[in-house]
Amino acid sequence: MRDVVSDVLSRILLPPILVLEGGLNRLKVARLRRNAAIHRSSRLYPEARICNFQKNPSRIRVGRGSHVRGELLVFANGGEVVIGDNCFVGEGSRIWSGERIVIGDNVLISHNVNIVDTNAHEINHIERAAGFHKLVRGGHPKYKTNVLTAPVAIGDYAWISFNACILRGVTIGRGAIVGGGSVVSDDVPDFAVVAGNPARIIRKLDVQ
Ligand SMILES: CC(C)(COP(=O)(O)OP(=O)(O)OC[C@H]1O[C@@H](n2cnc3c(N)ncnc32)[C@H](O)[C@@H]1OP(=O)(O)O)[C@@H](O)C(=O)NCCC(=O)NCCS
């Protein structure tokens, strides 16, 4: 009897709950899209996050036909994220910019990947402690600090596997592959496969 009642209740209640959930997700996505310049043919999923501390939508741009499930962030005192056409950014992946991160076309970024072009904190211990103190009291600084930044570029057709980290100053070549869990601190040539920590070339792809 109890099973029948719960079955009937879920049949009655579930459809409107799903409709409500769909509506809330659409509202959330519409709100996120206002903080970035995302081509109308590109899709932002409800689990995506847009953190635009510059409050200038043109600092986060996504081209045509791309799919974003991860987080795109620009700091208040600098940073720009540019994603090309037909790209994918997986769930739990974070692209955080304090300078400039440019991702080409047809780039696949798996889940839980971190691409960061800034150290985010100072190297000097006294400056780092003071910087953190100011951050928690007043939010992200709007002025330049001694935090080291260097642009990151990811070439067309690259594939970054899950849990990889791409550090500041790195350029990943066209068609390159970064193995799962790799930490990339040096440039990766076109059509190279790199893996490990620190990432090293494990083979070169034979491209016609
Ligand atoms: C990058 C990848 C595709 C490379 O595969 P591959 O070319 O078939 O490489 P192999 O399995 O032949 O391994 C070659 C060597 O590199 C090492 N290696 C491969 N991937 C590695 C990794 N992620 N980290 C560390 N070492 C790795 C292997 O141990 C092997 O070392 P050895 O020659 O000393 O035995 C694969 O390692 C990978 O990361 N797969 C994850 C796919 C993924 O992200 N899927 C999620 C959906 S997008």
The ligand as an SDF file (V2000), in Angstrom:
LIG
                    3D

 48 50  0  0  0  0  0  0  0  0999 V2000
   47.2950   10.7440  -22.8540 C   0  0  0  0  0  0  0  0  0  0  0  0
   46.8580    9.3050  -23.0960 C   0  0  0  0  0  0  0  0  0  0  0  0
   45.6650    9.3040  -24.0350 C   0  0  0  0  0  0  0  0  0  0  0  0
   48.0740    8.6290  -23.6890 C   0  0  0  0  0  0  0  0  0  0  0  0
   47.7700    7.2980  -24.0340 O   0  0  0  0  0  0  0  0  0  0  0  0
   48.8400    6.4090  -24.8820 P   0  0  0  0  0  0  0  0  0  0  0  0
   49.4490    7.2340  -25.9490 O   0  0  0  0  0  0  0  0  0  0  0  0
   48.0890    5.1920  -25.2540 O   0  0  0  0  0  0  0  0  0  0  0  0
   49.9990    6.1400  -23.8540 O   0  0  0  0  0  0  0  0  0  0  0  0
   50.4760    4.7340  -23.2910 P   0  0  0  0  0  0  0  0  0  0  0  0
   49.3740    4.1500  -22.4690 O   0  0  0  0  0  0  0  0  0  0  0  0
   51.0200    3.9220  -24.4370 O   0  0  0  0  0  0  0  0  0  0  0  0
   51.6710    5.1200  -22.3300 O   0  0  0  0  0  0  0  0  0  0  0  0
   52.9580    5.4880  -22.7800 C   0  0  0  0  0  0  0  0  0  0  0  0
   53.8500    5.7420  -21.5730 C   0  0  0  0  0  0  0  0  0  0  0  0
   53.4180    6.9510  -20.9420 O   0  0  0  0  0  0  0  0  0  0  0  0
   52.9770    6.6810  -19.5880 C   0  0  0  0  0  0  0  0  0  0  0  0
   51.7290    7.4390  -19.3830 N   0  0  0  0  0  0  0  0  0  0  0  0
   50.6400    7.4250  -20.1620 C   0  0  0  0  0  0  0  0  0  0  0  0
   49.6920    8.2440  -19.6670 N   0  0  0  0  0  0  0  0  0  0  0  0
   50.2150    8.7620  -18.5470 C   0  0  0  0  0  0  0  0  0  0  0  0
   49.7100    9.6900  -17.6000 C   0  0  0  0  0  0  0  0  0  0  0  0
   48.4990   10.2340  -17.7310 N   0  0  0  0  0  0  0  0  0  0  0  0
   50.5130   10.0610  -16.5760 N   0  0  0  0  0  0  0  0  0  0  0  0
   51.7560    9.5100  -16.4450 C   0  0  0  0  0  0  0  0  0  0  0  0
   52.2800    8.6280  -17.3200 N   0  0  0  0  0  0  0  0  0  0  0  0
   51.5210    8.2520  -18.3540 C   0  0  0  0  0  0  0  0  0  0  0  0
   52.7360    5.1890  -19.5430 C   0  0  0  0  0  0  0  0  0  0  0  0
   52.9190    4.7070  -18.2430 O   0  0  0  0  0  0  0  0  0  0  0  0
   53.7630    4.6840  -20.4940 C   0  0  0  0  0  0  0  0  0  0  0  0
   55.0250    4.6660  -19.8440 O   0  0  0  0  0  0  0  0  0  0  0  0
   56.1260    3.4980  -20.1610 P   0  0  0  0  0  0  0  0  0  0  0  0
   56.4590    3.6440  -21.6140 O   0  0  0  0  0  0  0  0  0  0  0  0
   57.2520    3.8210  -19.2400 O   0  0  0  0  0  0  0  0  0  0  0  0
   55.4260    2.2200  -19.8630 O   0  0  0  0  0  0  0  0  0  0  0  0
   46.3910    8.6240  -21.7920 C   0  0  0  0  0  0  0  0  0  0  0  0
   47.4710    8.4310  -20.9510 O   0  0  0  0  0  0  0  0  0  0  0  0
   45.3890    9.4400  -20.9780 C   0  0  0  0  0  0  0  0  0  0  0  0
   45.7030   10.3980  -20.2980 O   0  0  0  0  0  0  0  0  0  0  0  0
   44.1310    9.0120  -21.0170 N   0  0  0  0  0  0  0  0  0  0  0  0
   43.0730    9.7180  -20.3300 C   0  0  0  0  0  0  0  0  0  0  0  0
   41.9210    9.9300  -21.2620 C   0  0  0  0  0  0  0  0  0  0  0  0
   40.9100   10.8800  -20.6890 C   0  0  0  0  0  0  0  0  0  0  0  0
   41.1890   11.9380  -20.1910 O   0  0  0  0  0  0  0  0  0  0  0  0
   39.6560   10.5110  -20.7510 N   0  0  0  0  0  0  0  0  0  0  0  0
   38.6150   11.3280  -20.1960 C   0  0  0  0  0  0  0  0  0  0  0  0
   37.6410   11.7440  -21.2140 C   0  0  0  0  0  0  0  0  0  0  0  0
   38.1410   13.1830  -22.0930 S   0  0  0  0  0  0  0  0  0  0  0  0
  1  2  1  0
  2  3  1  0
  2  4  1  0
  2 36  1  0
  4  5  1  0
  5  6  1  0
  6  7  2  0
  6  8  1  0
  6  9  1  0
  9 10  1  0
 10 11  2  0
 10 12  1  0
 10 13  1  0
 13 14  1  0
 14 15  1  0
 15 16  1  0
 15 30  1  0
 16 17  1  0
 17 18  1  0
 17 28  1  0
 18 19  1  0
 18 27  1  0
 19 20  2  0
 20 21  1  0
 21 22  1  0
 21 27  2  0
 22 23  1  0
 22 24  2  0
 24 25  1  0
 25 26  2  0
 26 27  1  0
 28 29  1  0
 28 30  1  0
 30 31  1  0
 31 32  1  0
 32 33  2  0
 32 34  1  0
 32 35  1  0
 36 37  1  0
 36 38  1  0
 38 39  2  0
 38 40  1  0
 40 41  1  0
 41 42  1  0
 42 43  1  0
 43 44  2  0
 43 45  1  0
 45 46  1  0
 46 47  1  0
 47 48  1  0
M  END
$$$$
